[in-house]
Amino acid sequence: FPSLGLGFIIFFMAPVVAIVFFFPILLAPLALVLTMLFGIAVFVGGVYISLYVGRRICMIFNRGAKTTPGFLCYTIGMSLLLLLSIIPILGYLLICVALLTGVGALTQTFWRPEAKPGPVAAANA
C-alpha cells in the first residue's frame, strides 16, 4: 500500500509539475527532463511490477522459484497483465493500479535504508 500511495502521488503530480514548469522560460528545459524521466519511470515501473507478478506466479507453481530465470518470470508476469488488460473496464483499473504500484516501488528503491552492521557484526569483522 505505501508503494501504491507513493505511485499515485507521483503519477498524478509529475505531469502537473511539468506543465507548471513550462510557463517560465528558464524552467522549460527542466520540464522536458521531468517529462522524459516520468515516461522512463512508468516504463520501468511496468517492468518492475511484471517481474514481481511473474515471480509470485513462479513461486506458486514451483517452490524453488529463486532459480527461475528473471526473463521467464518477466514474460509470465507481462503476459498475465496483458491478458488482464483485455477486460473492458476492470482491466484498465488493474493495469492502472499495477503501474501506480510499480512506480511507487521503483521510487522506494532509491530511498531504501542501508543495512548498517550492528555491534556484534562489527566485533566479528
N, C-alpha and C positions, 0 to 999 in steps of 0.2 A: 504494500500500500504506500509506503514512502516513495518508492520509485514511480508509482502511478501519479501521485500528487506532484512530485517534482517535474515529471514529464508533462503534466497538464499545464503547469506554470510556464515552463519553457516553450512548449508547443504553441501556446496562445500569446505569450508575451514577446517572444523574439520577433515575429513579424511586425507587431505594433511598434516595438522599439526601433526596428529598422526603418519603418515608414516615418517615424518622428525624426530619425537621424538624416533622412533625405532632405528635410527642409533647409537646414543651414548648409551653405555651400561647403564649409570646411569639414563637415561630418559626413558628407556624401560617400567618400571612399570607405569610411568605416561602416556605413550602412550596407555597401556592396559586400564587404568582407563578412559582416554579420549574416547577411542573407545566404552567402555561399557556405559558411560554417553551419548554418541551420539546415541547409539541404544535405550536407555531408552527415550531420548528426542524425537526421531522420533515416538516411540510408543505413548508416552503421547501427543505429538502434534497431532497425528491422532485421539486420543480420544477427545482432546480439540476441534478440528475442526468438528468432528462428532456431538458433543454436541451443538456446535454453529449452525450448519446447521439444526439440529433437532429442536432447539428452534425457529429458524426462520420459519420453516415449521409449527410448532405448533402455532406460533403467527399468521400465515396466516389463518389457519383454525379455530382457537379458540382465541378470544380476551383475555380471561383470562389465557393465556399460562403460567403465573407465577405460577399457581397452578398445571401445568402438571408435573408429576414426572420426575426427571432427567434421570432415566434409560429408560423411554419411549422415551424421546427426543433423547437420545443417540442411541437407537435402530433404530429410524426413520432416523436419520442422517447417521448412518453407512450403513443402507440398501440402502439409496439413493446413497451414494458414491460408494458402491459395484455395484449397478446397472449401474452407470455411467462408472465404470471401465471396463465394458464388451465391450464398444465401442472400436474398434481396436486402432486407433491412438489418437483420441480425448480423450478417456477415460484415457489413460496413462498420457496425458498432464494435464487433470483436477485433477487427483489424485496427480500428482507431485506438481501442484500449491497449492492444498489443504494441502499437507504435509509441503510445504515451509511456507505457511501462519500459520499453526498450530505451527510449531517450532518457528517461529518468534514471534507469540503471546505468546507462553509459555515463551520465553526469556524475553519479555517485562513485564511480570507479576512480575519478580524479581526486576525490576528497576522502578516500578511504584512509583511516588512521593507520599509521605504520606500527607494526608489531615491535615493541621495544623489549629487549631482553630483561627479564626480572633479575632480582639479586641472586637467585640460585643459578640461573643460566650464565650470568656474568662471572660468578665464582668458579664455575666449572670450565669456563673458556680459557 
